[in-house]
Each structure stands twice: as C-alpha cells, then as structure tokens.
Amino acid sequence: MSRVHNFSAGPSILPKEVFEEASKAVIEFNGSGLSLLEMSHRSKDFVAVMEEARALVKEIYGLGDDYEVLFLQGGASLGFLISAYNMAGANGKSAYINTGTWAKSAIKEAKFLSDVNVIASSEEKNFGYIPKEYTVPADADYLHFTSNNTIFGTQFKAFPDANVPLVCDMSSDIFSKEIDATKFDLIYGGAQKNMGPAGATVYIVKKDVLGRSPLKMPTMMNLKIHVEKESMFNTPPVFSVYVSMLVLRWIKSLGLKEIGRRNDEKAATIYDEIDRNGMFKGTAATEDRSNMNACFLLADGLSEDLDASFLDMCKQANISGLKGHRSVGGFRASMYNALPLDSVQTLVEVMKAFETKFG
Ligand SMILES: Cc1ncc(COP(=O)(O)O)c(C=O)c1O
C-alpha cells in the first residue's frame, strides 16, 4: 500500500501502530477466541477497555476524583443538546460565543432549552477570527464555546475567562496540547479527529454538574445516569472505544507537552509557507490561526482554474483530503496529532513547485 499524506478534516489519520493493534483485535481479542466485534460489552475483557479509556482521559488531563469521563454515541451534534440539558440552571439563561458552523449548531440546539444570549460572534467576517471583547452575563447558567473551528481554521489560544461554568466543544483540538482542564465544567467532543475513529463521543464532566439541571430530562440525555451506569447504560460503540483507548495510550506515552510541540512545529511549517508563497493567502487572522486546520486560498487575482491544478499536483504527491470546506473554499490542511511533520513538508514542497510552475 503506497503511503498517503492524509490531511482529512475527520474522520482522520490515526497512529499507524494503533491500526495494526486494532486490526488484530478484529480477528481475535485477548486470546479469547472471539473477535472484539462479537463480544458482549458486559464481558470482563471489554469492561476493562472501557475502564482504561475513561481513566486515561483523566490521567492525560491531570484530572482528579471531581471529574467523570464517559464515552457515548451521537457525536458532538448530540453533545450540543446533551450539554444544554445538563448545564441548564435555575436562571434558564445561557451564553454562547459564535465562531463558526459548529458553534451555530450548538446555539440552535440550546435554544430548545434556554434563553440563549450570543455574547460575541465573528460571523460578519465569515468567522475569520476569534472575538476577544465580550462580557459574560453574571446570570448565565453557563458559557459555551468551540475551542477549534474545524471549518474556518481558527482556534482559541486562551480560553475565555468566565465567572460562570465553562462548557467547550473540543471536538477538533482535544488532546492536541497541554491545557488546564480544571477550568471546565464540561468538555465534549467526537472521537474522530485526535482521539479515535468515528462512533464515540467523549464527555469530561465535573461531578457537581451531575443532577444539577432543573430540566425534565430524557434518560439518554442525562449524564448522571450514564455516570451511574459507568458509561454502559446502553451498548457502547465498542470498537470505537477500544481504538480510542489505544490512541489514548499513544498520547500518554508521548505526553501532551511533546504532542503540543509537534503540532506547533507542523503549524509553523505550513503557515510560514502560506505567508512566503505569493500564490496563496491564509483565511484566518494571524493570531487566531488553528494548529489543527490551516485554511488557505489562492492569492487575489489568480484564476480560479488554478485551484484544480494545485489539487492535481497534490494528488500526484499522494496528498489527500486537502480540498477546503465549501463555506470557505480553497484548501484546508488538517494536521491532527497523528499526522507526521514530513507530510506537512511534502505539502510545502508541492506549494513551492506550484509557485515555480504557475507563478
Ligand atoms: C468542532 C466540531 N464540533 C462538532 C462537530 C460535529 O461532530 P459530529 O459529526 O461528531 O456530530 C464537528 C465535526 O467536524 C466539529 O469539527
């Protein structure tokens, strides 16, 4: 199999050694004579996987007994609603920062359950920056934000200072750098970028959030019930949880500090070239550029036909997943944890060759 440089925005690249280990479990897991895919989620072997995955999340983020971790289904899209249900408080009011498509989706769901105040938005500039000036109303039950905007390539470099409980959709930069996770009452995110394959959604919730919401809650929305059932209220996405556990082991072995250093290096490599190369321009404000998703366009004045020429050159170099999201256009290089630096260097070589050929 020839090596592909995988810049997909998600589901996305995972460590090679994880694929190897995971493929063995599909054939036979733990010498049990059974594939992981045909095994009860209540079996001793799988319960151990779930427990290790939950424990690793806490260990990697340095969280103590005041936090719980769950692996549920429904993606971050259900997380928009689950977070709004569980974080609802006595005031019936919430605050949201609107930094892109996913933040808007979170706002839409929250409107079913609370009086939503959008306290800041970058929509007027097609979400090309992270708003910095805003006031969080003291009577908001919580503040919700999206730490990394996968589609628009912006990222919060510092988390909002809120005097109310803080909630974050961390789908596209979870475990990408060291953070102070104790700032949050709730973090959630789909596994399918930095943490594992599609299918599992991680929830990291402060214990005192559980049972606090005054809302009448459908059972599957209720994080307290999921915690009481040790993330096994219903059948969990076993394979996704297993592969996530393998990725979490890999993250632990490297450490978040080293992962963050690698992600900084990859991001500097691509952004330096976007800034140097006259054929391209970045779409995000420099100080808010995402380390995970670098979005860029052809420079002003260049024929749009050249988009296809550049993508064709990328294809020749075995680069995949570079086409930008339709709401931004151009190109998006997603550089999640498992993407090696040499893939970014290969992309930079193609950008240089493109400049030589068409510049
Ligand atoms: C930041 C962010 N939030 C939410 C979502 C939606 O996630 P899901 O497809 O898991 O529901 C995505 C998907 O890419 C995302 O990038």
The ligand as an SDF file (V2000), in Angstrom:
LIG
                    3D

 16 16  0  0  0  0  0  0  0  0999 V2000
  -15.7740   21.4710   16.2430 C   0  0  0  0  0  0  0  0  0  0  0  0
  -16.8090   20.4710   15.7980 C   0  0  0  0  0  0  0  0  0  0  0  0
  -17.9310   20.3390   16.5010 N   0  0  0  0  0  0  0  0  0  0  0  0
  -18.8930   19.4690   16.1470 C   0  0  0  0  0  0  0  0  0  0  0  0
  -18.7580   18.6840   15.0220 C   0  0  0  0  0  0  0  0  0  0  0  0
  -19.8530   17.7190   14.6640 C   0  0  0  0  0  0  0  0  0  0  0  0
  -19.4280   16.4890   15.0940 O   0  0  0  0  0  0  0  0  0  0  0  0
  -20.2170   15.1270   14.8490 P   0  0  0  0  0  0  0  0  0  0  0  0
  -20.1510   14.8580   13.3900 O   0  0  0  0  0  0  0  0  0  0  0  0
  -19.4020   14.1650   15.6840 O   0  0  0  0  0  0  0  0  0  0  0  0
  -21.5910   15.2780   15.3520 O   0  0  0  0  0  0  0  0  0  0  0  0
  -17.5900   18.7670   14.2550 C   0  0  0  0  0  0  0  0  0  0  0  0
  -17.4140   17.9170   13.0640 C   0  0  0  0  0  0  0  0  0  0  0  0
  -16.4800   18.0320   12.3240 O   0  0  0  0  0  0  0  0  0  0  0  0
  -16.5960   19.6900   14.6560 C   0  0  0  0  0  0  0  0  0  0  0  0
  -15.4700   19.8270   13.9530 O   0  0  0  0  0  0  0  0  0  0  0  0
  1  2  1  0
  2  3  1  0
  2 15  2  0
  3  4  2  0
  4  5  1  0
  5  6  1  0
  5 12  2  0
  6  7  1  0
  7  8  1  0
  8  9  2  0
  8 10  1  0
  8 11  1  0
 12 13  1  0
 12 15  1  0
 13 14  2  0
 15 16  1  0
M  END
$$$$
